[in-house]
């Protein structure tokens, strides 16, 4: 099982704001390791959405924002759009596992 | 921009070795300080990092798979490869390759990703 826990699902109406949490521990997020976020649209490969806790790659809308505090991180989507319906994964490093690619459990965002 | 494409058999028999290749286009696999990773996703489930390689040949593997995994690189062909031995049905998944951007503290992120290839383990 993953050491990064996310809620299985979140939902919101178009235009609303939703947040996805990513809860870790003292060996990963709490140890100061950055968190990265990916969006996986249905039937497609994951795409980098946020890197280094809060940085957006070129081309990612500013409706997506990331933050980190303590042993948790969050991804916020403001002005929710139908095209945002997807699975979202957080990712970090865990010193106890020596794993460069520790992923969160994933969250399905549904646009009502 | 850099693009990645996975290739290899879509069906592997139990106990055999799964072999996949990732071809990098739009740039040299040796340029920049990038690693190159393999990641998999069973149907309906989450993402699992398998391992990564630097163009020098240096590797890091997921401890849970380390005994069965070998990742190699062929810079002359702009490719890197995955071998997973002694496969079982639990290894059935979509396998992705991804460019891996390292950070100063052993962390990294993955961008871009290949489109993925489904590998089924079945007799």
Interface residues (C-beta under 8 A of the other chain):
Chain A: X2 X32 X33 X34 X36 X38 X44 X45 X46 X47 X48 X51 X52 X57 X89 X91 X92 X93 X95 X97 X98 X99 X100 X101 X102 X103 X104 X105 X106
Chain B: X35 X37 X39 X46 X47 X48 X49 X52 X60 X62 X63 X96 X100 X101 X103 X105 X106 X107 X108 X109 X110 X111 X112 X113 X114 X115 X116
